[in-house]
């Protein structure tokens, strides 16, 4: 007999893979590679973080902020978080 999942206050599972993000389009449009974003960052941003951001893996708010700040520095202008991520 199969066991029913208990709903005893457990949080529903969040979708972690959200598909390619607008960040990838902005980077491609401007001819930037992941290493350009990592170099532009004054914070500790890794290639792995940038790759996860482009592919749409759900990021922590801190990592999203690092990517956002690095992209603004690279573009030399302010950019909205909504222009980079759709979640």
C-alpha positions in Angstrom: 0.0 0.0 0.0 1.4 3.4 -1.0 1.9 6.0 1.7 0.2 9.4 1.3 2.4 12.4 1.7 1.8 14.1 5.0 0.8 17.8 4.9 1.8 18.5 8.5 2.9 22.1 7.9 5.6 21.2 5.4 6.4 23.8 2.8 5.6 23.0 -0.8 8.6 22.2 -3.0 9.8 25.2 -4.9 10.7 24.9 -8.6 14.4 25.3 -8.8 14.9 25.2 -12.6 13.2 28.2 -14.1 14.5 28.1 -17.6 16.9 30.5 -19.4 16.7 34.0 -17.8 16.7 37.4 -19.4 20.2 37.9 -18.1 21.4 35.5 -20.8 19.8 37.6 -23.5 21.3 40.8 -22.1 24.8 39.2 -22.0 24.5 37.8 -25.5 23.1 41.1 -26.9 26.2 43.0 -25.6 28.7 40.2 -26.4 29.6 39.5 -22.8 30.9 36.2 -21.5 30.6 34.9 -17.9 34.2 35.9 -17.3 33.4 39.5 -18.1 30.7 39.6 -15.5 33.0 37.9 -12.9 35.8 40.5 -13.6 33.4 43.4 -13.4 32.2 42.3 -9.9 33.7 44.0 -6.8 32.1 41.2 -4.8 32.9 37.5 -4.7 31.1 36.3 -7.8 32.1 33.0 -9.4 31.7 31.6 -12.8 29.5 28.9 -11.3 27.1 31.5 -9.9 26.9 33.3 -13.3 26.3 30.0 -15.1 23.5 29.1 -12.7 22.0 32.5 -13.1 22.0 32.3 -16.9 20.5 28.8 -17.0 17.7 29.7 -14.5 18.6 27.8 -11.5 16.9 29.5 -8.5 19.4 31.7 -6.7 19.6 33.0 -3.2 18.7 36.7 -2.9 22.4 37.4 -2.1 23.6 35.8 -5.2 21.0 37.5 -7.4 22.1 40.8 -5.9 25.8 40.1 -6.7 24.9 39.3 -10.3 22.7 42.4 -10.6 25.4 44.7 -9.2 28.1 43.2 -11.5 25.9 43.6 -14.6 25.1 47.2 -13.7 28.9 47.8 -13.3 29.6 46.1 -16.6 26.9 48.0 -18.5 27.9 51.3 -16.8 24.2 52.1 -16.2 21.5 51.1 -13.7 19.5 48.0 -14.7 16.4 46.7 -13.1 16.3 43.3 -11.4 13.3 42.5 -13.6 15.5 43.0 -16.7 17.8 40.1 -15.5 15.5 37.7 -13.8 11.9 36.6 -14.3 11.3 35.3 -10.8 
